[in-house]
Amino acid sequence: MAAATPVFSAGDVEKYGYCPLTWWLSRGDVEEVGKEIVEGITKHEEMGDEILSIGKHEKTGKESETTVLYFAVAATIVAVLGISFVTQTPFQLTLILDVVSLIWLLAAVFFLYRAERLASEAERFGWERAILVFSMVALIAAVMSVTTFIVQDEWLGRTVEAIALVWLIGATFFLRRGLVHELLAKLAREKYRATKGEVTYVDHPEAKPDLLVSEKYGLRGRPDYVIAEGDVLIPVEVKTGRTPRGPLFSHILQLAAYCLLVEETSGKAPPHGIIKYEGASHEIEYNPDLKKLVVGKLEEMRAALRKGEAHRNHQRPGKCIHCSRREVCPERLA
């Protein structure tokens, strides 16, 4: 019976790209140590919280926007109703209300036609909401037309005006609430380079993201988050340590592995991926050469497993100094 093909994570690819011996040591019981590791875990958790908050803030902002609309419409209608209770010209006001009711009803009919014939599935909900609002206003204006002709009471009018003021204050509260959440969502999008599309995937326990798996290449992983720009998915990898002068080779390999996973799971290759450091971000083009490089590294890792060993592949003491497994590495340079 043939042995199962080893499956590596995108994180394994990143470690192998940094140093094959670091990856080899990570397969055992040797844990990563150092203050940077702890800080990195904490910052990644905070990053996940902020990315996840984008959708929450935008949802709250839209809900507040809708509530402002309802409160404002209600305040306007109630205020006009209060005036109708104290006016001395009921016939003229009744005529005006009838015309207003007819106009809003015609607008509702137009939106109904737009929702059924011209709107896409994504737009239909918005048009249907507009139909509801316009129909409600038309109905209330028609009811007011009747009450204006029948009822005239100064104290009742003042009471209704006070109610309209309360509704207007409520609209102001929800307007402020909506603006605050929209601002928070905007700031988070700008911080994480998510201004052009929708965040559809976040590596966060609350989001419960699926593990991306490629059976063909024996690869798996979870990118920090994925941005959908139209029908294109862009993986993003966030690095919380120091900001290098340019993207590191091992980080490019890890991002390329995520691009490969996105291509395999979605059926469409992303044009690029994004590596985001604290002080800079880089778009890395995903092309056949980069894909070939990742596949080649996976083959090298399998060859190391068959051979039963891996060794340091560099002569740079600086890499050993920053390695989280340097204390137990038998080939360290410093």
Protein Blocks (a to p, Z undefined) as FASTA:
>chain_A
ZZddddddfklmmmmmmomklmmmmmmmbdcedjklmmmmmmmmmmmmmmmmmmmmmmmm
mmmmmmmmmmmmmmmmmmmmmmmmmpcblmlmmmmmmmmmmmmmmmmmmmmmmmmmmpcf
klmmmmmmmmmmmmmmmmmmmmmmmmmmmpccfklmmmmmmmmmmmmmmmmmmmmmmmmm
mmmmmmmmmmnopambccfbdcdfklopacdddfknopadddfbdcdehjaccdddddfb
dcdfbdcfklmmmmmmmmmmmmmmnopacfbdcdddfkbccdddddfklmmmmmmmmmmm
mmmmmnopacdfbfcfklmmmpcklmmmckbfZZ
